[in-house]
Amino acid sequence: MNTIPSIFNQRQVNVTVLGGKEKIPEVKIRMGVILLNRSGSHYRMQVIENLVRIGFESIVSIEKNPDNYNIAEFSHSFPFVKFIVPLEEVTDGECINIGMSETESDFVLVLRDSLNLSSEIINPRVADMIIEDNAFCTVPRLLKQGNVSFPIVFSPYVRKSRFEVNSSSTVTEGIPTLFPFDNIAVYNRKKFIQLGGYDYTIKNRYYQNLDFSMRAWLWGEKITVSTVFNLYYLNDPPVEDASPSLDSSRFYLKNLLPHFINDHGAIKRSGFFVFLPRSSCGFFEALRQFSEARQWVWKNRYRFKIDAAFLLENWGIIK
């Protein structure tokens, strides 16, 4: 497994970048957009036109599959939109990292082409409220077709000494959530970069999202839901894979094993014997992973403000 990244965008991905050399004609919203494209939608031009009409100050469109549409033609039609195509296999988190490095907007809304993006997504008043709050991450209320609710609020808890995540579809303004569903949210770009972005060595999208979001909580940031900001899926939302794996082990090492001691985070040597039976690998590989995570936590020790035990005990009341 690759070394845990210690800085933002530590892995440099080869990409093709087209467009983005002109300013958006009329900026109405002080936010940028990162659009993650998974399918070759026939409505792509309509979506881009709508994002421009809404007036976002920057638009970055990331296309995993260059065969989905003619990127050169799109970049000619929309010279103020930056189109990016990774030239190697990348995770969703890496795509967002790339998008954050390709925009200068202070706040960035991450969207997916699986959402209904043909109508008004956010208005200037709501955008200004989110910006003035200056939070790390604000999650919209996500709905299925027909205004049908589904679980988008996630809470940590312990069951039989094991970390679990509870989900709920009950949403109130400002309610905390452990992570943004499907990565969809408004992010404070400066804080995003300071947190190091998504860990590219975690390939599973659920654990990659959970790892980054848990790190944000442990390092003193908050993630909340806004009920005045709604987005709708065109089809059923994705189903996440939360089954145990090497990725869940890395999440455990980086987020659940560290203790907050006096003024810093640390993993005790004795933590290895707690990790070993959960590692799903041999003794020496488990020791290598443990040692690497211990070094990473020590390098970032003063970034920790709390540990997982404190977060679990005080969930919902942390200021």
Backbone hydrogen bonds, N-H to C=O, Kabsch-Sander energy under -0.5 kcal/mol:
donor,donor_aa,acceptor,acceptor_aa,energy
9,N,196,G,-0.5
10,Q,7,I,-1.0
12,Q,10,Q,-0.7
13,V,11,R,-0.7
16,T,85,V,-2.4
18,L,83,F,-2.8
20,G,79,P,-0.8
20,G,81,V,-0.8
21,K,79,P,-1.1
22,E,79,P,-1.3
24,I,57,E,-0.5
28,K,26,E,-0.5
28,K,55,G,-2.1
29,I,55,G,-2.5
31,M,29,I,-2.1
32,G,107,F,-2.8
33,V,58,S,-1.9
34,I,109,L,-2.5
35,L,33,V,-0.5
35,L,60,V,-3.0
36,L,34,I,-0.6
36,L,111,L,-2.7
37,N,35,L,-0.7
37,N,62,I,-2.5
38,R,36,L,-0.6
41,S,39,S,-1.6
44,R,41,S,-1.1
47,V,43,Y,-2.5
48,I,44,R,-2.6
49,E,45,M,-2.5
50,N,46,Q,-2.0
51,L,47,V,-2.3
52,V,48,I,-2.2
53,R,49,E,-2.4
54,I,50,N,-2.6
55,G,51,L,-1.1
56,F,51,L,-1.4
57,E,29,I,-0.9
57,E,31,M,-2.0
58,S,31,M,-0.8
59,I,80,F,-0.5
60,V,33,V,-2.9
61,S,82,K,-2.9
62,I,35,L,-2.9
62,I,60,V,-0.6
63,E,61,S,-0.6
63,E,84,I,-2.8
64,K,37,N,-1.3
64,K,62,I,-0.6
68,N,65,N,-1.8
71,I,69,Y,-1.2
74,F,70,N,-2.0
75,S,71,I,-2.9
76,H,72,A,-1.4
77,S,73,E,-1.9
78,F,74,F,-2.5
81,V,78,F,-1.9
82,K,59,I,-2.5
83,F,18,L,-3.2
83,F,81,V,-0.7
84,I,61,S,-2.9
85,V,16,T,-2.5
87,L,14,N,-3.4
95,C,91,T,-1.8
96,I,92,D,-2.0
97,N,93,G,-2.5
98,I,94,E,-2.7
99,G,95,C,-2.5
100,M,96,I,-2.6
101,S,97,N,-1.7
102,E,98,I,-0.9
102,E,99,G,-0.7
103,T,100,M,-0.7
108,V,187,Y,-2.6
109,L,32,G,-3.0
110,V,108,V,-0.6
110,V,185,A,-2.8
111,L,34,I,-2.9
111,L,109,L,-0.6
113,D,36,L,-2.0
115,L,112,R,-1.7
116,N,232,Y,-3.5
117,L,115,L,-1.1
127,A,123,N,-2.4
128,D,124,P,-2.6
129,M,125,R,-1.9
130,I,126,V,-2.1
131,I,127,A,-2.4
132,E,128,D,-2.7
133,D,129,M,-1.4
134,N,130,I,-1.0
134,N,131,I,-0.7
135,A,130,I,-0.6
137,C,222,K,-1.1
138,T,186,V,-2.5
139,V,137,C,-0.5
139,V,224,T,-3.3
141,R,226,S,-0.7
141,R,229,F,-3.0
142,L,140,P,-0.6
143,L,231,L,-2.1
144,K,148,V,-3.2
147,N,144,K,-1.0
148,V,144,K,-0.7
150,F,142,L,-0.5
152,I,168,S,-1.7
153,V,168,S,-2.2
154,F,152,I,-0.5
155,S,166,N,-2.6
157,Y,164,E,-2.2
159,R,162,R,-2.7
162,R,159,R,-1.3
164,E,157,Y,-3.0
166,N,155,S,-3.4
168,S,153,V,-2.0
171,V,169,S,-0.6
174,G,225,V,-2.6
175,I,172,T,-2.0
177,T,223,I,-2.2
178,L,154,F,-2.8
183,N,180,P,-1.9
184,I,181,F,-1.8
185,A,110,V,-0.7
185,A,183,N,-0.5
186,V,138,T,-2.9
187,Y,108,V,-3.1
187,Y,185,A,-0.6
188,N,136,F,-2.7
189,R,106,D,-2.4
189,R,187,Y,-0.8
190,K,106,D,-0.6
192,F,188,N,-2.6
193,I,189,R,-2.4
194,Q,190,K,-2.2
195,L,191,K,-2.0
196,G,193,I,-1.3
197,G,192,F,-1.5
200,Y,198,Y,-0.8
202,I,199,D,-1.5
203,K,201,T,-0.8
208,Q,204,N,-2.4
209,N,205,R,-1.9
210,L,206,Y,-2.6
211,D,207,Y,-2.5
212,F,208,Q,-1.9
213,S,209,N,-2.4
214,M,210,L,-2.7
215,R,211,D,-2.2
216,A,212,F,-1.8
217,W,213,S,-1.9
218,L,214,M,-2.7
219,W,215,R,-1.9
220,G,217,W,-1.4
221,E,216,A,-3.2
224,T,137,C,-1.8
225,V,175,I,-2.1
226,S,139,V,-3.0
227,T,225,V,-0.5
229,F,226,S,-0.8
231,L,141,R,-2.4
233,Y,143,L,-2.8
234,L,114,S,-2.7
235,N,114,S,-0.6
240,E,238,P,-0.5
242,A,240,E,-0.8
249,S,245,S,-1.7
250,R,246,L,-2.0
251,F,247,D,-2.2
252,Y,248,S,-2.2
253,L,249,S,-2.5
254,K,250,R,-2.2
255,N,251,F,-2.0
256,L,251,F,-0.6
256,L,252,Y,-1.6
257,L,252,Y,-1.9
259,H,266,A,-3.3
261,I,259,H,-0.7
261,I,264,H,-3.3
262,N,260,F,-0.5
263,D,261,I,-1.6
264,H,261,I,-1.8
265,G,301,R,-2.2
266,A,259,H,-2.1
268,K,266,A,-0.6
271,G,268,K,-1.7
272,F,269,R,-1.9
273,F,270,S,-1.1
274,V,270,S,-0.5
274,V,271,G,-0.7
275,F,271,G,-2.3
276,L,272,F,-2.9
278,R,275,F,-1.8
279,S,275,F,-0.7
279,S,276,L,-1.3
286,A,282,G,-2.6
287,L,283,F,-2.4
288,R,284,F,-2.0
289,Q,285,E,-2.5
290,F,286,A,-2.6
291,S,287,L,-2.6
292,E,288,R,-2.2
293,A,289,Q,-2.4
294,R,290,F,-2.5
295,Q,291,S,-2.0
296,W,292,E,-2.1
297,V,293,A,-2.7
298,W,294,R,-2.1
299,K,295,Q,-2.3
300,N,296,W,-1.6
301,R,298,W,-1.2
303,R,300,N,-2.1
304,F,300,N,-0.7
304,F,301,R,-0.7
305,K,218,L,-3.2
306,I,218,L,-1.6
308,A,258,P,-0.5
311,L,307,D,-2.2
312,L,308,A,-2.6
313,E,309,A,-2.1
314,N,310,F,-1.9
315,W,312,L,-0.7
317,I,314,N,-2.2
318,I,314,N,-0.7
